[in-house]
Amino acid sequence: MIYLDNAATTFHKPKEVFAALSKSYGNPGRGGNTASINASKVIYQCREEISSLFGVSKPQNFVFTSNTTEALNLAIKGLIKKDDHVIVSGMEHNSVIRPIVATGANYSIAQPSKEGRVTADEFEKHIKSNTKLIIATHGSNITGTINPIREIGQLAKRHNILFLVDCAQTAGVLPINVEDDNIDLLAVAGHKLLYGPQGTGGLYIKEGITLTPLKEGGTGSVSESLFQPNFPPDRYESGTLNTNGIAGLLKGVEYIKKLGIANIRQREILLTERLMQGLSSVDNITLYGTQSPLDRTGIVSFNVFDKDSVTVATELDSKYHIACRGGLHCSPLAHESMGTLKSGMVRLSLCHFTTESEIDQAIWAVRTIATQ
């Protein structure tokens, strides 16, 4: 199988990740026995490593979640009230827009360019007196287009508005620094390009920001109190953490650091350019997003002129053994912005483990389907 669905989850992982999943751990923070202490050490080590990757100075301000969706829900529902106003980009995932709608808050949509890029100036047009939060995806999950989060962060800071970034598609590939980029809240996926297992993610919460927890319960700390602890990360991490998953995530982060973000990004650019050039030479193909591989991630989406996107994706899988995804990708707002709400897109998404040969075979398969 040629796996080109890495925007959903990475399939190929470093061998160290799988080895970590097979180990046995006690319950972290729930006792003084050796097994429990060893589990706590793994949790803390991962918290330190992933914090340093994003320029987080205090590891306790990085909270583990089960995925990016939980992180975004914690940030949005923990912060936003009904009378607040939120600005989102027109390229957001349902894990952003649905929690906002659930709060009953008012929201405005900063519209993207035809390539799927949303500028700071576009966000500024929608600022109101009660705007509390700006939310932007760092890299679109349908076009791969990269948004200028540093400029948007500077805008938010000037207007004293909190800034939440969804980096599900960019963590592990693009440099992100919460201080330099003026990010107050950063939602992270562990199971994508950080190469951790499914069931891992996290949220950076800037010092001084207090969110309403999504849940309350056992934390292993202040157990004599009937109230949830008021300090991070305990305030947001009730219940037993996914220790094996976090141990695997640690190995994924270590792998990223060993290779280096710059080296990973350079390979992604080369592979993306190869894929885009090959697909652009195919008749009856429409490519979406910026045409510059420097301004996008390793996501390349397209449509074949008269074919349904889900049908094409299914055919790529069943006939050519190429795993990809067709449809709306849980992002109807983004598809509406791009004019593909009815058709969806066929999405090919690569990673560091993708080979040039696999890219060439995918181009050949798409050409065969498009010319049938």
Summary of the structure (lengths in Angstrom):
residues: 372
radius of gyration: 20.8
end to end distance: 22.5
largest distance: 69.6
contacts: 1337
relative contact order: 0.17
helix: 38%
strand: 17%
